[in-house]
Amino acid sequence: MSALVTFVGCSLVLAGFAAEKFAEHRWLAASHPAPLDTFAVLALTLPAAGLTLMAALAA
């Protein structure tokens, strides 16, 4: 079970990194700073959720 939770936590962290990369490409394509959008929120919350999940398992 711990391997599965660790895999899910790492997947959430990597998905957050991918959302950040996608948001960065969208902002650069727009050639001006965009307001806070869904991908920026996902880029912050997905890694936080993954790390929290893995920390809860370790405790």
Backbone atoms as SQL, in Angstrom:
CREATE TABLE atoms (id INTEGER PRIMARY KEY, chain TEXT, resi INTEGER, resn TEXT, atom TEXT, x REAL, y REAL, z REAL);
INSERT INTO atoms VALUES
  (1, 'A', 1, 'MET', 'N', 0.819, -1.193, 0.000),
  (2, 'A', 1, 'MET', 'CA', 0.000, 0.000, 0.000),
  (3, 'A', 1, 'MET', 'C', 0.860, 1.253, 0.000),
  (4, 'A', 2, 'SER', 'N', 1.973, 1.223, 0.726),
  (5, 'A', 2, 'SER', 'CA', 2.803, 2.422, 0.790),
  (6, 'A', 2, 'SER', 'C', 3.450, 2.724, -0.557),
  (7, 'A', 3, 'ALA', 'N', 3.756, 1.694, -1.329),
  (8, 'A', 3, 'ALA', 'CA', 4.328, 1.924, -2.653),
  (9, 'A', 3, 'ALA', 'C', 3.302, 2.585, -3.572),
  (10, 'A', 4, 'LEU', 'N', 2.057, 2.180, -3.448),
  (11, 'A', 4, 'LEU', 'CA', 0.998, 2.777, -4.260),
  (12, 'A', 4, 'LEU', 'C', 0.779, 4.245, -3.889),
  (13, 'A', 5, 'VAL', 'N', 0.755, 4.545, -2.607),
  (14, 'A', 5, 'VAL', 'CA', 0.572, 5.930, -2.164),
  (15, 'A', 5, 'VAL', 'C', 1.765, 6.785, -2.577),
  (16, 'A', 6, 'THR', 'N', 2.955, 6.240, -2.485),
  (17, 'A', 6, 'THR', 'CA', 4.143, 6.975, -2.924),
  (18, 'A', 6, 'THR', 'C', 4.089, 7.236, -4.420),
  (19, 'A', 7, 'PHE', 'N', 3.666, 6.255, -5.190),
  (20, 'A', 7, 'PHE', 'CA', 3.523, 6.428, -6.635),
  (21, 'A', 7, 'PHE', 'C', 2.500, 7.511, -6.959),
  (22, 'A', 8, 'VAL', 'N', 1.366, 7.496, -6.272),
  (23, 'A', 8, 'VAL', 'CA', 0.339, 8.514, -6.495),
  (24, 'A', 8, 'VAL', 'C', 0.858, 9.891, -6.101),
  (25, 'A', 9, 'GLY', 'N', 1.570, 9.986, -4.981),
  (26, 'A', 9, 'GLY', 'CA', 2.128, 11.267, -4.542),
  (27, 'A', 9, 'GLY', 'C', 3.136, 11.814, -5.534),
  (28, 'A', 10, 'CYS', 'N', 4.016, 10.958, -6.017),
  (29, 'A', 10, 'CYS', 'CA', 5.005, 11.398, -7.015),
  (30, 'A', 10, 'CYS', 'C', 4.329, 11.790, -8.323),
  (31, 'A', 11, 'SER', 'N', 3.285, 11.077, -8.692),
  (32, 'A', 11, 'SER', 'CA', 2.541, 11.418, -9.908),
  (33, 'A', 11, 'SER', 'C', 1.890, 12.789, -9.784),
  (34, 'A', 12, 'LEU', 'N', 1.364, 13.103, -8.610),
  (35, 'A', 12, 'LEU', 'CA', 0.777, 14.427, -8.396),
  (36, 'A', 12, 'LEU', 'C', 1.830, 15.526, -8.502),
  (37, 'A', 13, 'VAL', 'N', 2.995, 15.287, -7.944),
  (38, 'A', 13, 'VAL', 'CA', 4.078, 16.273, -8.019),
  (39, 'A', 13, 'VAL', 'C', 4.494, 16.484, -9.474),
  (40, 'A', 14, 'LEU', 'N', 4.668, 15.401, -10.216),
  (41, 'A', 14, 'LEU', 'CA', 5.058, 15.529, -11.620),
  (42, 'A', 14, 'LEU', 'C', 3.965, 16.175, -12.459),
  (43, 'A', 15, 'ALA', 'N', 2.715, 15.900, -12.155),
  (44, 'A', 15, 'ALA', 'CA', 1.610, 16.546, -12.872),
  (45, 'A', 15, 'ALA', 'C', 1.601, 18.046, -12.599),
  (46, 'A', 16, 'GLY', 'N', 1.962, 18.438, -11.388),
  (47, 'A', 16, 'GLY', 'CA', 2.068, 19.860, -11.078),
  (48, 'A', 16, 'GLY', 'C', 3.179, 20.522, -11.866),
  (49, 'A', 17, 'PHE', 'N', 4.300, 19.840, -12.018),
  (50, 'A', 17, 'PHE', 'CA', 5.391, 20.386, -12.826),
  (51, 'A', 17, 'PHE', 'C', 4.972, 20.531, -14.285),
  (52, 'A', 18, 'ALA', 'N', 4.229, 19.544, -14.784),
  (53, 'A', 18, 'ALA', 'CA', 3.760, 19.617, -16.170),
  (54, 'A', 18, 'ALA', 'C', 2.767, 20.762, -16.354),
  (55, 'A', 19, 'ALA', 'N', 1.900, 20.978, -15.381),
  (56, 'A', 19, 'ALA', 'CA', 0.955, 22.096, -15.457),
  (57, 'A', 19, 'ALA', 'C', 1.700, 23.427, -15.444),
  (58, 'A', 20, 'GLU', 'N', 2.759, 23.520, -14.666),
  (59, 'A', 20, 'GLU', 'CA', 3.557, 24.746, -14.630),
  (60, 'A', 20, 'GLU', 'C', 4.217, 25.007, -15.976),
  (61, 'A', 21, 'LYS', 'N', 4.754, 23.973, -16.585),
  (62, 'A', 21, 'LYS', 'CA', 5.396, 24.117, -17.893),
  (63, 'A', 21, 'LYS', 'C', 4.383, 24.553, -18.949),
  (64, 'A', 22, 'PHE', 'N', 3.194, 23.958, -18.914),
  (65, 'A', 22, 'PHE', 'CA', 2.153, 24.325, -19.861),
  (66, 'A', 22, 'PHE', 'C', 1.706, 25.764, -19.648),
  (67, 'A', 23, 'ALA', 'N', 1.537, 26.161, -18.384),
  (68, 'A', 23, 'ALA', 'CA', 1.140, 27.539, -18.081),
  (69, 'A', 23, 'ALA', 'C', 2.209, 28.519, -18.540),
  (70, 'A', 24, 'GLU', 'N', 3.476, 28.163, -18.369),
  (71, 'A', 24, 'GLU', 'CA', 4.565, 29.038, -18.798),
  (72, 'A', 24, 'GLU', 'C', 4.545, 29.235, -20.310),
  (73, 'A', 25, 'HIS', 'N', 4.308, 28.168, -21.047),
  (74, 'A', 25, 'HIS', 'CA', 4.250, 28.279, -22.514),
  (75, 'A', 25, 'HIS', 'C', 3.070, 29.141, -22.956),
  (76, 'A', 26, 'ARG', 'N', 1.946, 29.007, -22.266),
  (77, 'A', 26, 'ARG', 'CA', 0.784, 29.846, -22.601),
  (78, 'A', 26, 'ARG', 'C', 1.075, 31.313, -22.316),
  (79, 'A', 27, 'TRP', 'N', 1.750, 31.592, -21.193),
  (80, 'A', 27, 'TRP', 'CA', 2.044, 32.983, -20.843),
  (81, 'A', 27, 'TRP', 'C', 3.037, 33.589, -21.825),
  (82, 'A', 28, 'LEU', 'N', 4.041, 32.798, -22.244),
  (83, 'A', 28, 'LEU', 'CA', 5.011, 33.306, -23.202),
  (84, 'A', 28, 'LEU', 'C', 4.375, 33.520, -24.567),
  (85, 'A', 29, 'ALA', 'N', 3.460, 32.666, -24.955),
  (86, 'A', 29, 'ALA', 'CA', 2.782, 32.818, -26.236),
  (87, 'A', 29, 'ALA', 'C', 1.891, 34.057, -26.243),
  (88, 'A', 30, 'ALA', 'N', 1.354, 34.414, -25.096),
  (89, 'A', 30, 'ALA', 'CA', 0.493, 35.598, -25.008),
  (90, 'A', 30, 'ALA', 'C', 1.312, 36.885, -25.014),
  (91, 'A', 31, 'SER', 'N', 2.598, 36.789, -24.776),
  (92, 'A', 31, 'SER', 'CA', 3.561, 37.898, -24.753),
  (93, 'A', 31, 'SER', 'C', 3.235, 38.981, -23.728),
  (94, 'A', 32, 'HIS', 'N', 2.452, 38.643, -22.749),
  (95, 'A', 32, 'HIS', 'CA', 2.226, 39.533, -21.611),
  (96, 'A', 32, 'HIS', 'C', 1.790, 38.681, -20.418),
  (97, 'A', 33, 'PRO', 'N', 2.029, 39.160, -19.223),
  (98, 'A', 33, 'PRO', 'CA', 1.655, 38.363, -18.053),
  (99, 'A', 33, 'PRO', 'C', 0.148, 38.110, -18.006),
  (100, 'A', 34, 'ALA', 'N', -0.209, 36.885, -17.810),
  (101, 'A', 34, 'ALA', 'CA', -1.620, 36.513, -17.728),
  (102, 'A', 34, 'ALA', 'C', -2.081, 36.561, -16.274),
  (103, 'A', 35, 'PRO', 'N', -3.342, 36.785, -16.061),
  (104, 'A', 35, 'PRO', 'CA', -3.852, 36.696, -14.695),
  (105, 'A', 35, 'PRO', 'C', -3.780, 35.255, -14.199),
  (106, 'A', 36, 'LEU', 'N', -3.979, 35.084, -12.953),
  (107, 'A', 36, 'LEU', 'CA', -3.948, 33.754, -12.357),
  (108, 'A', 36, 'LEU', 'C', -4.998, 32.877, -13.035),
  (109, 'A', 37, 'ASP', 'N', -4.579, 31.764, -13.575),
  (110, 'A', 37, 'ASP', 'CA', -5.506, 30.883, -14.269),
  (111, 'A', 37, 'ASP', 'C', -5.485, 29.490, -13.662),
  (112, 'A', 38, 'THR', 'N', -6.221, 28.600, -14.261),
  (113, 'A', 38, 'THR', 'CA', -6.380, 27.243, -13.726),
  (114, 'A', 38, 'THR', 'C', -5.057, 26.494, -13.675),
  (115, 'A', 39, 'PHE', 'N', -4.233, 26.651, -14.708),
  (116, 'A', 39, 'PHE', 'CA', -2.979, 25.911, -14.730),
  (117, 'A', 39, 'PHE', 'C', -2.010, 26.413, -13.663),
  (118, 'A', 40, 'ALA', 'N', -2.046, 27.692, -13.366),
  (119, 'A', 40, 'ALA', 'CA', -1.198, 28.210, -12.297),
  (120, 'A', 40, 'ALA', 'C', -1.646, 27.657, -10.940),
  (121, 'A', 41, 'VAL', 'N', -2.933, 27.572, -10.751),
  (122, 'A', 41, 'VAL', 'CA', -3.461, 27.006, -9.503),
  (123, 'A', 41, 'VAL', 'C', -3.100, 25.525, -9.400),
  (124, 'A', 42, 'LEU', 'N', -3.233, 24.793, -10.506),
  (125, 'A', 42, 'LEU', 'CA', -2.857, 23.378, -10.502),
  (126, 'A', 42, 'LEU', 'C', -1.370, 23.200, -10.246),
  (127, 'A', 43, 'ALA', 'N', -0.557, 24.102, -10.794),
  (128, 'A', 43, 'ALA', 'CA', 0.888, 24.001, -10.602),
  (129, 'A', 43, 'ALA', 'C', 1.268, 24.169, -9.137),
  (130, 'A', 44, 'LEU', 'N', 0.450, 24.862, -8.378),
  (131, 'A', 44, 'LEU', 'CA', 0.723, 25.028, -6.944),
  (132, 'A', 44, 'LEU', 'C', 0.089, 23.930, -6.094),
  (133, 'A', 45, 'THR', 'N', -1.123, 23.537, -6.442),
  (134, 'A', 45, 'THR', 'CA', -1.843, 22.612, -5.563),
  (135, 'A', 45, 'THR', 'C', -1.482, 21.143, -5.770),
  (136, 'A', 46, 'LEU', 'N', -1.189, 20.732, -6.989),
  (137, 'A', 46, 'LEU', 'CA', -0.867, 19.318, -7.215),
  (138, 'A', 46, 'LEU', 'C', 0.396, 18.871, -6.492),
  (139, 'A', 47, 'PRO', 'N', 1.519, 19.608, -6.599),
  (140, 'A', 47, 'PRO', 'CA', 2.694, 19.174, -5.822),
  (141, 'A', 47, 'PRO', 'C', 2.453, 19.231, -4.315),
  (142, 'A', 48, 'ALA', 'N', 1.713, 20.236, -3.868),
  (143, 'A', 48, 'ALA', 'CA', 1.429, 20.323, -2.431),
  (144, 'A', 48, 'ALA', 'C', 0.604, 19.127, -1.969),
  (145, 'A', 49, 'ALA', 'N', -0.372, 18.738, -2.757),
  (146, 'A', 49, 'ALA', 'CA', -1.189, 17.572, -2.395),
  (147, 'A', 49, 'ALA', 'C', -0.349, 16.289, -2.408),
  (148, 'A', 50, 'GLY', 'N', 0.511, 16.152, -3.405),
  (149, 'A', 50, 'GLY', 'CA', 1.360, 14.954, -3.474),
  (150, 'A', 50, 'GLY', 'C', 2.322, 14.861, -2.317),
  (151, 'A', 51, 'LEU', 'N', 2.947, 15.979, -1.972),
  (152, 'A', 51, 'LEU', 'CA', 3.884, 15.972, -0.852),
  (153, 'A', 51, 'LEU', 'C', 3.177, 15.747, 0.478),
  (154, 'A', 52, 'THR', 'N', 1.982, 16.300, 0.629),
  (155, 'A', 52, 'THR', 'CA', 1.209, 16.084, 1.842),
  (156, 'A', 52, 'THR', 'C', 0.815, 14.620, 1.978),
  (157, 'A', 53, 'LEU', 'N', 0.422, 14.017, 0.861),
  (158, 'A', 53, 'LEU', 'CA', 0.057, 12.605, 0.872),
  (159, 'A', 53, 'LEU', 'C', 1.232, 11.738, 1.297),
  (160, 'A', 54, 'MET', 'N', 2.399, 12.005, 0.749),
  (161, 'A', 54, 'MET', 'CA', 3.587, 11.209, 1.105),
  (162, 'A', 54, 'MET', 'C', 4.041, 11.478, 2.534),
  (163, 'A', 55, 'ALA', 'N', 3.888, 12.707, 3.007),
  (164, 'A', 55, 'ALA', 'CA', 4.254, 13.021, 4.385),
  (165, 'A', 55, 'ALA', 'C', 3.311, 12.356, 5.370),
  (166, 'A', 56, 'ALA', 'N', 2.035, 12.293, 5.021),
  (167, 'A', 56, 'ALA', 'CA', 1.057, 11.640, 5.898),
  (168, 'A', 56, 'ALA', 'C', 1.361, 10.152, 6.007),
  (169, 'A', 57, 'LEU', 'N', 1.849, 9.573, 4.935),
  (170, 'A', 57, 'LEU', 'CA', 2.200, 8.164, 4.965),
  (171, 'A', 57, 'LEU', 'C', 3.414, 7.921, 5.866),
  (172, 'A', 58, 'ALA', 'N', 4.357, 8.844, 5.867),
  (173, 'A', 58, 'ALA', 'CA', 5.597, 8.676, 6.630),
  (174, 'A', 58, 'ALA', 'C', 5.365, 8.851, 8.121),
  (175, 'A', 59, 'ALA', 'N', 4.315, 9.555, 8.499),
  (176, 'A', 59, 'ALA', 'CA', 4.073, 9.835, 9.919),
  (177, 'A', 59, 'ALA', 'C', 3.453, 8.662, 10.632);
